[in-house]
Amino acid sequence: MIPPIASRFVAGESPAAVLDHVRTLNERDVKAIVNLLGEHYDERPPASDDAAEYRSLVADIAESDLEACLSVKPSQLGLDIGEDVFQEELESIVETAQDHDVFVWVDMEDHTTTDTTLDAYEELAREYEGGVGVCVQANLRRTRDDVERLADVPGKVRFVKGAYDEPEDVAYTDRERATEELKGLLEYAFEHYDGGVGVGSHDPEIVDYAIDLYDEHGTDFEVQMLMGVRTDTQYDLAEEYEVYQYVPYGSRWKSYFYRRVMERKENLRFALRAILGR
């Protein structure tokens, strides 16, 4: 049982719980990106188990007629075991999702996984005619080249600043520089991508910048934010734009909840108020 203090950021432990949350979101015109919590497996069974749950979840989403897609982590699908394991498990999910018309996002992890993740994404996006998306991180020095490479791939790309503590030789470690890089990447995407631009940010400056680019170029885009962060803003934006909430669930919620609480002062204040009953 997830305690109330964590339920702001995690939808529940079961598929039924997360689907209930998605249903509530859809009533407010917000769509969902569903993620089963789990990562960095060093044995095949848990990776295969999570892949099987994703395949089952695909059918549940389709049968429930919900506005939702999936997001998976490479290390959750066995990348730490081997690239072949990751590619096999990922394709099994994408193939099932294609059969049910459910979209699949592939999250990006630290810079050591970038090449493998992008290669798998490009191959599957071309094979399954765009039913796959991938995340790119603006703080990585290589990302501009990656974004240009992906311009003609028939999938979607989610643009984020980047949350991993990367070494300076591969990343811009200054947050202001990362913000400017993200703006430049979005400008390129709105000018050169046919559609499928995801803006993964809670930063009002970035969201407003993306809206200005949309007004200028008319390129389809969606705003993506985390469950529990700026929820009212998500509802307000959804009145005019396509908005997705990133919705995690599952039994491995404790470490995820800890990260959410520690990364923003307002989240920490929320947790303290809940603990103190105020």
N, C-alpha and C positions, 0 to 999 in steps of 0.2 A: 504494500500500500504506500503510495506516494503521499507524504504529509502535505497539508495545505500550503506550507511555506514554499514548497517546490512546485506546486501545481500551476503556479503562474508561468513557469518556463517549460514544463514537461506535461504533455497531454495525458499521460497515464502509462500503465505498464502493458496493456493488452491492445491488440488490434481493434477490438470493440470500442475501447476508450478513445483511441485516437480518431476513429471514424465518427464518433459522437462529437468530438471537438471540431472536426472538419465540417460536419453538418451545421454546427452553430456558426462557423465562419461563413459558410456559403449563404446563410440567411442574411448576412451583412455584405454580400457581394465580394467577399475576400476568398480567394482560392488558397489551396494548401500545397506545400511541398513537404511530404511526410518522410521522416528519417527514423529508422530503427537504430537506437543507440548501440554503438559497438565499434571497436577499432583495434588495430595492431594485434591481430591474432597471429600466433606463431605455430598453430596447428590447423589442419584442414577441417576437422569436424565443426567447430563453431562458425567458420566462414561458410561452410556448406549449409549449416542450419539457418544462418541469417539470410542467405540467398534464397533458401526454400521459403522462409517467412515472407520475404519480399514478393516472391512469385504468387504466394497465396494472397497477399495484400492487394496485388494487382487485380485479381479476380474480385475481391471484396469491393474495391473502389468502383470497378466497372459495373458490378451488379447493383450497387447502391446508387448509381448514377450521380456520383459526387464530382465536384470540380476539384480534382487533386492529382498530383503526380508524385513521383518518388525522388529521393536523393540518397545516393549510396557513397560510402567512403572506400577508396581503393584498399586501404589496409584492413578494412572490415571484410573484404572479399578475398583476402589471402595474398596481397601484394608482398607482405613481409616473408611469406613462404616461398613465393616464386611468381614471376610475371605470368607464366602460363596458367597458374591457379587463378589469379586475378582475372585474366582475360576470359577464362572458361566460365567462371561464376558470373561475371558481368554480362557476358553474352546470353547466358541462360535467362537472366532477368529481363534484358532488353527484348529478347525474342518473345517471351511471354507477354511483356508489356505491349509489344507491337500487335500481338493478336487481340488484345483487349483495348487498343487505342488509348493507352496510358503512357505519358511521357516519363522519361528517366533522366535525372540529372546525375552527373558524376562530380562529387566534391573534389576540390584540390587540397592536398596536404602539403607537407614541407617541400622545399625545392628539389630534394633528391628524388621525388616521385614524379616530377613534372613531365619529363619525356615519356615515360611509360603511360601516364594518364592521358596525355594528349594523343599519343599514337593510338591507344585503344579507342578513345572517343572518335577520332577521325575515321578510323576503319568502320566502326559500328554506325556512325552517322551516315556514311555513304551507303553502307549495306542496307540499312533499315530506313533510308529515305528521310532522315532528319528527325527521327523519334528520340534523339538523345541530345543532351546538353552538357556543357562542361564549365567549370569555374576557372577564371584567370585572376591573378593577384597583381595589382598595380605596383606593389612595392618591389617586385622582382625586376631586376634590370633587363632581363631577357624578354619581358612580356610584350613589349611593342612588336618585336619580331614574331612572336607567337600569334598575336592578334592579326597581323597582316597575313600570316600563313593560313589562319582559319577563316578568312573572309569569304572564301568560296565553298566552305564545307556546309552541307545542308542541315545544320543543326542550330542549336541556340548556345549563346555564350553569356555566362553570368560574370559581371565585372565587380570586383571587390577591392578594397584597399590592401587586404592581407593581414592575417592575424598571427602568423607564426614569427617567432623570434629568430630571424635569419641572419647569417653573417653579412658584414658590410660589403664584402667583395661580390656578393650575388644580389644584394637588396639595398634599397634606399631605406635607411633606418630612421630618418626624420619623417614624422607624420605629415608635416606640411608638404614635404616633397612628394610623399605618396599620394596626397590629395590632388596635387597638381598633375601627377602622372595619371591618376584615375580620370581626371577631366579630359586630358589629352586622348586617352584611350577611348573614352565615350564619344568624343568628337569624331574620331576616326571611324568608330563603329556606326554611328548614326549616318555618316557620309557614305560608307562603303558596304555595309551589311544590308541585305534585303529585308531583314527582320530578325526576330529572335534575339533581341538585346535584353538581358536581364541586369537590372541595377540593384545590386545587393548592398544596401547602405541605409543606416539610420541618420546619417548626417544631412540636415536640412539643406545645406549648401549644395551637396551632390545631387539630392533629389530635385531641387529647383533647377539645377544646371541641366539635368536630364530632360526635364519638362520643357525647358527653353529649346533644347536641341530637337525635341519632338515637334514643337511648334514650327521650328525652322525647316526640318527635313521630312517630317511625316513618317519616319521609320517606326514600325511597331516596337513597343518596348513594354516591360513590366517592372514594377517596383517589388523588391523582395526584402522582407524584414523578418526578424526572429519573433517567435512567440514570446510574449511577455515584455516586449520592448516597443514603446510608442504605439500601443494598440489603438488608441483613439485616432492617431494620425493615419494609421492603416485604414480604418473605417472611413475617415474623411477622404483620403486619396481614392478609395475604391468607388466613390460616387462619380468619379470622372475618368480614372485610369485603371489599368489592370494591375491588381495587387495580389501578391502571394505571401502567405505567412509560412515561414520555415517551422515545421511542427515536429519536434522530437518525441519519441515515446520508447518505452521498454524498461527492463529491469535494471539496466546499467545507467541509471539516471543520476547517481550521486556526484560523480566527477563532472558531468555536464553542468549540473546545477551549481556546483562550486565555481566553475569558470564564469558562468553568467553573473553570479553574485559579485565576484571579485573584479570583473572587468569594468564596471561602471559604478560610480558613487551612488547613483539613485537606486540601483539594484541592491547595493549593500544596505542603504537606509531602509528599503522595503523589507529586507530580511530581518534587520534588527527590530523594526516595529512589530513584525509578526511574532518574533521571539518574545518581546516584552509585552505583547498584547495591547499595543497602542495603535 
